[in-house]
């Protein structure tokens, strides 16, 4: 079964089932047989001002795989449960104001999430360490972030892969928010390997670069996963940046389709995905494809 976007719509044996979501659903949800493999995509729709658009229905969307239009067989919209990993770059290149900003941003972001969302915090330096697990309450997580001091080099590529690996088996929608200056040093993984891992995963990735420049890898990770990248140059931009990320994660659409048997992806084969809306003036942000199982 493919899991794209993070919500596992199980194929139930000998019976059909509705998708269990705390969200508005469009008419009766599609039923699935035990033999069906569903490709799932989370999509964010924004207007010309960049504000998320709610209230769209199944018929407002079109999904294409490798340029071939697909029938949308499952649809849901709303505030889906979220498991979020916050990655904080604590390397020496972040020492001083950048680390203070990253810590403040991470703490503010945790406080802004809904009670039903699940969070964990990873410190990234020469190694990736979970300093605040999912089982820790948010007040304690905020305290753990406050204890982070600069340490070692920036194995950012390895840290992002570790974050995706850690989220892989978590149920529901997944997201990674990373605060970093984007400067990788001494990772074992290359930038190409990071992108490949993102394509094979389920998480939306929201890299927030701190400093003067946004490294190309961070922008590519966002596009690949269906997330969004940000450049935070000044503390005065912090509140707006966090609000934009939280707003995008608050309300999304889940689109599911079953490729025809003649078009199903073979193992390790890349298939591109394009999601559009028929409503004029709106833009859709979704992951750009998947790798066949």
Secondary structure as UniProt FT lines:
FT   TURN            13..14
FT   STRAND          24..25
FT   TURN            34..35
FT   STRAND          39..46
FT   TURN            48..49
FT   HELIX           58..60
FT   STRAND          61..65
FT   TURN            66..67
FT   STRAND          68..70
FT   STRAND          72..78
FT   STRAND          82..89
FT   HELIX           92..94
FT   TURN            95..96
FT   HELIX           97..112
FT   TURN            115..116
FT   STRAND          118..124
FT   STRAND          128..132
FT   TURN            134..135
FT   HELIX           138..146
FT   HELIX           156..167
FT   TURN            168..169
FT   STRAND          173..180
FT   HELIX           191..200
FT   STRAND          204..210
FT   HELIX           216..225
FT   STRAND          230..232
FT   HELIX           235..237
FT   HELIX           238..250
FT   STRAND          252..257
FT   HELIX           261..263
FT   TURN            267..268
FT   STRAND          270..277
FT   TURN            280..281
FT   STRAND          283..286
FT   STRAND          289..291
//
